[in-house]
Amino acid sequence: MPRTKTFHTPLEQRLWWGTIVAALILSFLPTRWLLGWTSEVAGVVNSVLVPFQHVASGVRTWLRPMPDPDAALPADMQAMRAQLDQARTYYKRLELERAALEERLAILERTVARSPIGERSRAVYATVVATQAPSSRSAGALITNAGSRNGVTPGMVAVWDDTTVAGRVAENVGRLGAVLVPVTALSGVQVRFVPPDGPARADGVAPTTIDKPSGILANDGHQGWTTDVTQPGEIAPGWIAVIDDERWPMSARALKIGVVDHVGPRDDAPLHRRVIVKPLVDPFRVPHVVLLDDVTDAAASGNGGAP
């Protein structure tokens, strides 16, 4: 005899028949009416069952582990399969190394091409392998993997993104690496201020910057610089400070070093304008740089003038 449903209270009976009626009504509704809200209801119900599902899945894997398709192959076939996987790994590694080398060559070519002395520039690609954050006792430093064996010499300019100064090579260059003074620690650099996107002449050559205001950057102790401008001429926030220092290599001329943050008069010298300059790049976040210098006559005669 089939068992019949027994109810202990009238409330249970009403809930039972209510559920049956609701299921019948929902079964006749169009499917598009049930999309959306039913999945949310199912998610609420499944959230309670998720822990038990994980336990059941783990027990099933332990009792019946997934078979290894290669286990049935002969030993020589398994060895060949392992060698094939290793060869694919080596091939992918070579592809990545090739792409990295092509990118380095493109960066070197662009940096030399944008130098005002062109092929008379010498460029060395260097990866920043470590940094020393600035503190109250130190201005910080960058350590690269290029040293004297790569032709690195003190005073070379570290360039980021082909046109922006990130620092300079410090003294005592090691054979396998070099220390860079970050651009935020440089001081006494003569710069000239130019508009961020000055119009070009009809022949496509950028306008001369010789008539633009200039100044000597002094470190302000807050990862930036200040300078006093006395020459006439327009200068405004957003203008770019470019290298115009005879003590720097010619290949570094017109490289960007900072951006004007504020321009205002000095209270003690009304004819002077105090300019606050901020660096264009955080040197402690650059992954690599190009070390730029001029090719000397001795080096040019020895290597044919190649950078």
Salt bridges, closest charged atoms under 4 A:
ASP70 OD1 - ARG81 NH1 3.13
GLU95 OE1 - LYS92 NZ 3.83
GLU102 OE2 - ARG98 NE 3.13
ASP162 OD2 - ARG110 NE 2.77
ASP162 OD2 - ARG114 NH1 3.68
ASP203 OD2 - ARG201 NH2 3.36
ASP228 OD2 - ARG266 NH1 2.60
ASP228 OD1 - ARG274 NE 2.46
ASP244 OD2 - ARG192 NE 2.91
ASP245 OD2 - ARG247 NH2 2.66
ASP268 OD2 - ARG266 NH2 2.63
ASP293 OD2 - ARG122 NH2 3.45
ASP297 OD1 - ARG120 NH2 3.38
